[in-house]
Every structure is written in C-alpha cells, then in structure tokens.
Amino acid sequence: MVGERLKKTVRADDVLERLGGDEFVMLLSDIFEIDIISRIAEKIIDTLIQPFWFEGHDIVITASVGISVYPDDGDNSHDLMMNADTTMYLAKERGKNNYQFYTQEMTLRSVERMTIERGLRHALSHYGFKLHYQPQINLTTGRSDSVEVLVRWQHPEWGLVYPDRFIAVAEETGLIVSIGLWVLRTACLQAKAWQYQDGPFRRIAVNVSARQFAEPNLFESIRLVLEETQFNPSCLEQEITESAIMQNPQRTLLVLQQLQALGVQLSIDDFGTGYSSLTYLRQFPVHSVKIDRSFVQTIPDDENSLTLTRAIIALAHEMKLKVIAEGVETEQQLRFLQQQNCDLLQGY
C-alpha cells in the first residue's frame, strides 16, 4: 500500500525502489530548483500520513525523509545514498514525519519557504494582509493626486513582512493570483471611500505580477472586481513590469487593448531595466512609464543614471506618455527631475 501511494508522488521518469523493510529510495532527475524537491518531500509526507484501511482497522504511519543532492552532497551513487541515509536518521531524531537536506543551509531555506507558503494560505483566509498607499506627487501642482498600492503581510510572529520576503514564493505557488485579486478589490473599496469623503486621490495604481499577467482570465477578473466594487475604471491604473509585457507581445497587446476599452489606465513599471522593442512600445496602449528606482537612487553622482533618466523622460514625452520616477529621496534628485520635466514623483 505504501509503495502504491509513493508511486503517485513521483513523475514518470523518476525511479522508486524499495530497499527492504520500511525503507524506500527515490531518484529524481532533471530538477534545477531545490524548492521542487521540497514540494515533493512535503507531498510524500502528506500522502503517507493519511490512514491506511487494513483488515478492518485504520492504521496511521509517518515518514522521515532524508535528501542528498548531486553534486553538492556527492558525485557518485554510493556517497549520495550514504548521505541521504544519514540525513533520514537526522529527520527521525528531529521528531519524525519531516524531511531534512544533507546540507543544513538547504534545510533552513526549504523550511522557510514552506513556512511562508503555509503562512500565505492562512493569511488569505484570515485577513492577514494589509495595504499601504504611497503618494505620487504631481510636479506641476505639487499635490499628491494618486497613490501606488503596496501589500504587506501582518504575520502574528514576524510582524510586518515586506514583499521582498514573500512575493517570490507567492509567484512560484500561484498564490499571487488570489493575493492580487484581494489587493485590487480592497484598494478599489478604499479608494471609493476616499472619493465619497472628497479625498485628495483621484487614481490608485495597482501592480500586476508577471504570474498574474500570464493568467488567461486576467481581463475578466479585473472587470468583475470593478463591477463588484462599482469603482470607476478610469480611476484605476494597472502597473505591469516591462519584462512581463515582453514575454508574449501579441497576447500583451490584446490584454492591454481590452483593459483600455474598459477605461483602465496602464503603466509600464521598472522601465529601462528590460529590453523592450520600441516598435511594440509604440503599439501598446499605455499611458505612462515608471523609471526604475535603480536609476534614480544614484542621481546625481552617477553620470550613466543621469543620461539614462534624461533619455527615458525625453523618449516617453515624445511618445505622449507621462513619466513617474520612483525612489526619489533627496533634494538633488528632486531638482534634477524637475529640470527634466518629469511628471510624477514617488518616494521609497
């Protein structure tokens, strides 16, 4: 029964062998991310912990998994097997029903990733996320009339967690799609409340991740949220990174045209860090570009940043696009961007 269940956790090209007694070995090939091994180990444990029905009784067993990785933990089968076996006994010593990598660093990284994934799932169903709103300053009026929406995770033990710690895991697991919809819905409701109170913000800018942008029903999801919240589409700006929109330019054009027809404003985030074709940029119905913070933060000391920022602003204005500079933190940066007639500024 154990063998049959284990078969269902491996891929067609993997090798599963019973060594004897209650010990099995798996050989997983063509894996280039440690996180994939973690997910398989987690799946094995989850599969085997389900009760076995045997001769009228429920029998529950647990699994201890030891993992060694070629070539870091051995460059031949003997060393890999020996190190995996050693690590399996370490997993037993640490309470059984868990997995360990031969290298402690890999174990810690894997455990952190799994902890984050479980935490994100819990946060989604228990209101664990919160939004912060970062003002965007209009250089013509000096007023803040729009904001970028930023998601934070309020963890019960870690406190306020910033995206750089959890967004990569959310992208890998696909949780970013559900998180993104929650962000959009919550931001639309907040902006609507501000508008009822005659608040200062005319528009909210919400990021769309590369994983979200690849979803086939992206447009329909955005349309339904706007319909549900009764939020004016012209007050919503969707920010999409330059690298994401260039992955499939033909599909990008279709999605952007649909959003434009809906009335949504469109902005290219991290502009200047990718390799966009100007031909495509001219075709895309975008309204603004955002200069990446990596250029702004070295102004005025780095001549290359000065040159690139001037060029991006001039090019965007030539294409009738507005320009937002992000990461503006000093008077020198402000003065330089004013001289270049940048449209909007945003801090960090």
C-alpha positions as CSV (number, residue, x, y, z in Angstrom):
1,M,0.0,0.0,0.0
2,V,2.9,2.4,0.9
3,G,4.6,1.6,-2.4
4,E,1.4,2.3,-4.4
5,R,0.9,5.7,-2.7
6,L,4.6,6.6,-3.3
7,K,4.2,5.8,-7.0
8,K,1.6,8.6,-7.2
9,T,4.1,11.2,-5.8
10,V,6.8,10.7,-8.4
11,R,7.0,11.6,-12.1
12,A,7.1,9.2,-15.0
13,D,10.9,9.5,-15.4
14,D,11.7,9.2,-11.7
15,V,12.9,6.0,-10.1
16,L,11.2,4.5,-7.0
17,E,12.8,1.5,-5.2
18,R,12.1,-0.4,-2.0
19,L,15.4,-1.1,-0.4
20,G,13.9,-3.5,2.2
21,G,11.9,-3.3,5.4
22,D,10.3,0.1,5.6
23,E,13.0,2.0,3.6
24,F,12.4,3.3,0.1
25,V,14.6,5.4,-2.2
26,M,13.6,7.8,-4.9
27,L,15.9,9.1,-7.7
28,L,14.6,12.4,-9.0
29,S,16.3,13.7,-12.2
30,D,16.3,16.9,-14.2
31,I,15.4,19.1,-11.2
32,F,17.0,22.6,-11.2
33,E,15.3,24.2,-8.2
34,I,15.7,23.0,-4.6
35,D,12.2,24.1,-3.9
36,I,10.7,21.5,-6.2
37,I,12.4,18.8,-4.1
38,S,10.9,20.3,-1.0
39,R,7.4,20.2,-2.5
40,I,7.8,16.5,-3.5
41,A,9.0,15.7,0.1
42,E,6.1,17.5,1.5
43,K,3.7,15.7,-0.8
44,I,5.2,12.3,0.3
45,I,4.7,13.1,3.9
46,D,1.1,14.4,3.3
47,T,0.3,11.3,1.3
48,L,1.5,8.7,3.8
49,I,0.0,10.4,6.9
50,Q,-3.5,9.6,5.5
51,P,-4.8,6.5,7.4
52,F,-4.5,3.1,5.7
53,W,-7.5,0.8,5.9
54,F,-6.2,-2.7,6.7
55,E,-8.2,-5.7,7.9
56,G,-10.9,-3.6,9.4
57,H,-8.6,-1.0,11.1
58,D,-7.3,2.4,10.4
59,I,-3.5,2.4,10.6
60,V,-1.6,5.6,10.6
61,I,2.1,5.8,9.8
62,T,4.6,8.6,9.4
63,A,7.6,9.2,7.1
64,S,11.1,10.5,7.7
65,V,12.8,11.8,4.6
66,G,16.5,12.4,4.0
67,I,17.6,14.2,0.9
68,S,21.0,14.4,-0.8
69,V,21.6,16.5,-3.9
70,Y,24.1,15.8,-6.7
71,P,26.8,17.1,-7.0
72,D,26.9,19.1,-3.8
73,D,26.3,16.1,-1.5
74,G,28.2,13.5,-3.5
75,D,29.3,12.9,-7.1
76,N,28.6,9.1,-7.1
77,S,25.7,6.8,-6.1
78,H,27.4,5.4,-3.0
79,D,28.0,8.9,-1.4
80,L,24.6,10.2,-2.3
81,M,22.9,7.1,-0.8
82,M,25.0,7.2,2.3
83,N,24.4,10.9,2.9
84,A,20.6,10.6,2.2
85,D,20.5,7.7,4.7
86,T,22.4,9.7,7.4
87,T,20.0,12.6,6.8
88,M,17.0,10.3,7.1
89,Y,18.0,9.4,10.6
90,L,18.5,13.1,11.4
91,A,14.9,13.6,10.3
92,K,13.8,10.8,12.7
93,E,15.8,12.5,15.6
94,R,14.1,15.8,14.9
95,G,10.6,14.4,15.6
96,K,9.9,12.1,12.6
97,N,7.3,13.0,9.9
98,N,9.6,15.6,8.4
99,Y,12.3,16.0,5.8
100,Q,15.9,17.2,6.0
101,F,18.5,18.1,3.5
102,Y,22.1,16.8,3.9
103,T,23.2,20.5,3.8
104,Q,21.8,22.5,6.7
105,E,21.6,25.6,4.6
106,M,19.3,23.9,2.2
107,T,17.1,22.6,5.0
108,L,16.7,26.0,6.6
109,R,15.9,27.6,3.2
110,S,13.4,24.9,2.4
111,V,11.7,25.1,5.8
112,E,11.5,28.9,5.5
113,R,9.9,28.5,2.1
114,M,7.3,26.0,3.3
115,T,6.6,28.1,6.3
116,I,6.0,31.2,4.1
117,E,3.7,29.2,1.8
118,R,1.6,27.9,4.6
119,G,1.5,31.3,6.2
120,L,0.3,33.0,3.0
121,R,-2.5,30.5,2.6
122,H,-3.6,31.2,6.2
123,A,-3.3,35.0,5.6
124,L,-5.5,34.8,2.6
125,S,-8.3,33.2,4.6
126,H,-7.8,35.0,7.8
127,Y,-7.4,38.7,6.7
128,G,-3.6,38.6,7.3
129,F,-2.7,41.1,4.5
130,K,-2.9,44.9,4.7
131,L,-2.4,47.7,2.2
132,H,-0.2,50.7,2.4
133,Y,-0.7,53.6,0.0
134,Q,2.4,55.5,-1.3
135,P,1.7,59.0,-2.6
136,Q,2.7,60.1,-6.1
137,I,3.5,63.8,-6.3
138,N,2.4,65.8,-9.3
139,L,5.3,68.1,-10.1
140,T,3.0,70.7,-11.8
141,T,0.7,71.2,-8.9
142,G,2.9,69.9,-6.0
143,R,0.0,67.9,-4.8
144,S,-0.5,64.2,-4.3
145,D,-3.4,63.2,-6.5
146,S,-2.6,59.5,-6.9
147,V,-1.1,56.6,-4.9
148,E,0.5,53.3,-5.5
149,V,-1.0,50.4,-3.6
150,L,1.6,48.3,-1.7
151,V,0.7,45.0,0.0
152,R,2.1,44.0,3.4
153,W,1.7,40.8,5.4
154,Q,0.9,41.2,9.1
155,H,2.4,38.0,10.5
156,P,1.5,37.0,14.0
157,E,5.1,36.3,14.9
158,W,7.3,38.1,12.4
159,G,5.4,41.4,12.5
160,L,5.0,43.4,9.3
161,V,6.5,41.4,6.4
162,Y,7.5,43.2,3.2
163,P,7.0,41.8,-0.3
164,D,10.7,41.0,-0.9
165,R,10.4,38.2,1.6
166,F,7.2,36.5,0.3
167,I,6.4,37.6,-3.3
168,A,8.7,35.1,-4.9
169,V,7.0,32.2,-3.0
170,A,3.6,33.6,-3.9
171,E,4.6,33.7,-7.6
172,E,6.0,30.1,-7.5
173,T,3.0,28.6,-5.9
174,G,0.4,30.6,-7.9
175,L,-0.9,32.2,-4.6
176,I,-0.1,35.6,-6.2
177,V,-3.2,35.3,-8.3
178,S,-5.5,35.2,-5.3
179,I,-3.4,37.8,-3.4
180,G,-3.5,40.1,-6.4
181,L,-7.3,39.9,-6.6
182,W,-7.6,40.6,-2.9
183,V,-5.3,43.7,-3.3
184,L,-7.3,45.0,-6.2
185,R,-10.7,44.5,-4.5
186,T,-9.6,46.1,-1.2
187,A,-7.8,49.0,-2.9
188,C,-10.9,49.8,-5.0
189,L,-13.1,49.8,-2.0
190,Q,-10.7,52.1,-0.1
191,A,-10.4,54.5,-3.0
192,K,-14.1,54.6,-3.3
193,A,-14.4,55.5,0.4
194,W,-11.9,58.3,-0.1
195,Q,-13.8,59.6,-3.1
196,Y,-17.1,59.7,-1.0
197,Q,-15.2,61.7,1.6
198,D,-13.9,64.1,-1.1
199,G,-10.4,62.8,-0.5
200,P,-7.3,64.0,-2.4
201,F,-6.6,60.9,-4.5
202,R,-8.0,60.7,-8.0
203,R,-6.3,57.5,-9.0
204,I,-4.9,54.3,-7.5
205,A,-2.1,52.4,-9.1
206,V,-2.1,48.6,-8.5
207,N,0.7,46.2,-9.6
208,V,0.0,43.2,-11.8
209,S,2.7,40.5,-11.3
210,A,4.2,38.5,-14.2
211,R,2.3,35.4,-12.9
212,Q,-1.0,37.2,-12.8
213,F,-0.4,38.7,-16.3
214,A,0.0,35.2,-17.7
215,E,-3.4,34.1,-16.4
216,P,-5.8,33.6,-19.3
217,N,-8.8,35.2,-17.4
218,L,-6.9,38.3,-16.2
219,F,-9.1,40.8,-18.0
220,E,-12.3,39.1,-16.9
221,S,-11.1,39.0,-13.3
222,I,-10.3,42.7,-13.3
223,R,-13.6,43.6,-14.9
224,L,-15.6,41.6,-12.3
225,V,-13.8,43.3,-9.4
226,L,-14.6,46.7,-10.9
227,E,-18.2,45.7,-11.4
228,E,-18.5,44.2,-7.9
229,T,-17.0,47.3,-6.2
230,Q,-18.7,49.8,-8.6
231,F,-15.3,51.5,-8.9
232,N,-14.7,53.9,-11.8
233,P,-12.2,52.1,-14.2
234,S,-10.7,55.5,-15.2
235,C,-9.5,55.9,-11.6
236,L,-7.6,52.6,-11.7
237,E,-4.1,52.3,-13.1
238,Q,-2.6,48.9,-13.6
239,E,1.2,48.7,-13.4
240,I,2.9,45.9,-15.4
241,T,6.6,45.4,-15.5
242,E,8.5,45.8,-18.7
243,S,9.8,42.3,-18.6
244,A,6.3,40.8,-18.1
245,I,4.7,42.6,-21.0
246,M,7.6,41.5,-23.4
247,Q,7.2,37.7,-22.6
248,N,4.4,37.4,-25.2
249,P,3.9,40.8,-27.0
250,Q,1.0,39.6,-29.2
251,R,-1.0,38.5,-26.2
252,T,0.1,41.6,-24.2
253,L,-1.4,43.8,-26.9
254,L,-4.7,42.0,-26.8
255,V,-5.0,42.2,-23.0
256,L,-3.9,45.9,-22.9
257,Q,-6.4,46.8,-25.6
258,Q,-9.2,45.0,-23.6
259,L,-8.3,47.0,-20.4
260,Q,-8.0,50.2,-22.3
261,A,-11.5,49.6,-23.8
262,L,-12.7,49.1,-20.2
263,G,-11.3,52.5,-19.3
264,V,-8.4,51.4,-17.1
265,Q,-5.1,53.4,-17.3
266,L,-2.0,51.4,-18.0
267,S,1.6,51.9,-16.9
268,I,4.9,50.1,-17.5
269,D,6.8,49.6,-14.3
270,D,10.6,49.3,-13.9
271,F,11.0,51.0,-17.3
272,G,14.6,50.9,-18.6
273,T,15.6,47.6,-16.9
274,G,14.3,45.3,-19.7
275,Y,14.8,45.1,-23.4
276,S,11.6,46.4,-24.8
277,S,11.3,46.8,-28.6
278,L,10.3,50.4,-29.3
279,T,8.1,49.0,-32.1
280,Y,6.0,47.2,-29.5
281,L,6.0,50.1,-27.1
282,R,4.5,52.3,-29.7
283,Q,1.7,49.8,-30.3
284,F,0.9,49.2,-26.6
285,P,-1.9,51.4,-25.4
286,V,-0.1,52.6,-22.2
287,H,-0.5,55.9,-20.6
288,S,2.7,56.2,-18.5
289,V,6.1,54.7,-17.7
290,K,7.8,54.4,-14.4
291,I,11.6,55.0,-14.2
292,D,13.1,52.2,-12.1
293,R,14.5,53.2,-8.6
294,S,17.9,51.8,-9.5
295,F,18.4,54.8,-11.8
296,V,17.0,57.4,-9.5
297,Q,18.9,56.4,-6.3
298,T,22.3,57.2,-7.9
299,I,21.3,60.7,-9.1
300,P,23.3,63.0,-9.2
301,D,26.5,61.1,-8.6
302,D,26.4,58.6,-11.5
303,E,26.7,60.0,-15.0
304,N,25.1,56.9,-16.6
305,S,22.0,57.2,-14.5
306,L,21.7,60.9,-15.4
307,T,22.0,60.2,-19.1
308,L,19.5,57.2,-19.0
309,T,17.0,59.1,-17.0
310,R,17.1,62.1,-19.3
311,A,16.7,59.8,-22.3
312,I,13.8,57.9,-20.8
313,I,11.9,61.1,-20.0
314,A,12.6,62.6,-23.4
315,L,11.6,59.4,-25.2
316,A,8.4,58.9,-23.2
317,H,7.3,62.5,-23.7
318,E,8.0,62.1,-27.4
319,M,5.6,59.2,-27.3
320,K,3.0,61.3,-25.4
321,L,3.4,59.2,-22.2
322,K,3.6,60.5,-18.7
323,V,6.7,59.7,-16.6
324,I,6.8,58.6,-13.0
325,A,10.1,58.5,-11.1
326,E,10.2,56.1,-8.1
327,G,12.6,56.1,-5.2
328,V,13.0,59.9,-5.0
329,E,14.5,60.7,-1.6
330,T,16.8,63.8,-1.9
331,E,16.6,67.4,-2.8
332,Q,19.2,66.9,-5.6
333,Q,17.1,64.1,-7.2
334,L,14.0,66.3,-7.0
335,R,15.8,69.3,-8.6
336,F,17.2,67.2,-11.4
337,L,13.8,65.6,-12.2
338,Q,12.1,69.0,-12.2
339,Q,14.7,70.2,-14.7
340,Q,13.8,67.3,-16.9
341,N,10.1,68.0,-16.7
342,C,9.3,64.6,-15.1
343,D,5.5,64.4,-14.4
344,L,5.2,62.5,-11.1
345,L,7.5,61.6,-8.3
346,Q,7.2,58.8,-5.8
347,G,9.4,58.1,-2.7
348,Y,10.7,54.8,-1.3
